[in-house]
Amino acid sequence: MAANKKFTMGKGKYYFNVKTGQFNITISRENKKDAERVFQSYLKVGKRVEWLGKWTGKKFAESKAPVLEN
């Protein structure tokens, strides 16, 4: 049985999922720069992550995943 999300998504925030075994942990940040930095840090340590993008209130915009910087 899939669990329902127990929160409402904030309009204008950036979201991504960290996949941990059976669960997805949804992480949000207020601005794109911070969201991309944290997203890349999870990638660098080998976590499976999925970029969702900026929540507009109805759908995700800017949903292209950031490229890993060296």
N, C-alpha and C positions, 0 to 999 in steps of 0.2 A: 504494500500500500504506500503510495507516495504521500509525503508530508506536505502540507500547505505552508506557504511562507507566512510567517507570523508578523510581518511588518508591511508598511506601505512604502513604495518607492518614492523618493523625493524628486520632484520635478527639477530638472537642470543638473542633477548629480550624475557622475560617471560610475558605472558598475562593471565588475567582472567577477567570475566564479573561480574558486580554487577547488579542484576536484580532489577529494580525499577518500579513497575507497568507495564506499557506498554513498557518500554524502557530497553535496556541493555547498561550499561556504560562499555566500555572496558578500562582496566587499564593495563599499562605496567611498568615494572621495568627492569633495566639493568642486575641485577644479581639475582640468585635464592633465596639467603638468604633474600634479601629485599622484593622480590615478595611474598615469603611464609609468612613473618612477617606481611605484609599489608593484605594479604588474610586472615590470621588468625584473625587479628583485626576486619575485617568485619564480620567474623563468630561469634566472641565473642559478638558483639552488635546485633546479630540476623538478619543480612542481608542475603539475598539469593545470593549466589555467585557460580560461575562455573569456575573451573580451566581449562584453555586452554593448558598451557604448554609453551615450548620454540619454537619459530618460526624459522624454518630452511630455510625459503625462499619458500618452497613448501607445507609444512605441519607442524603440531605441533608434537614435540617430548617431552619426559618427561611429558606426559599428565596425570600422576597419581596425583590426588589431594593430597596436604599435609594434614596430620592428625592434628586435633586441639590439641594444647598443653595446659595443665592446668597450 
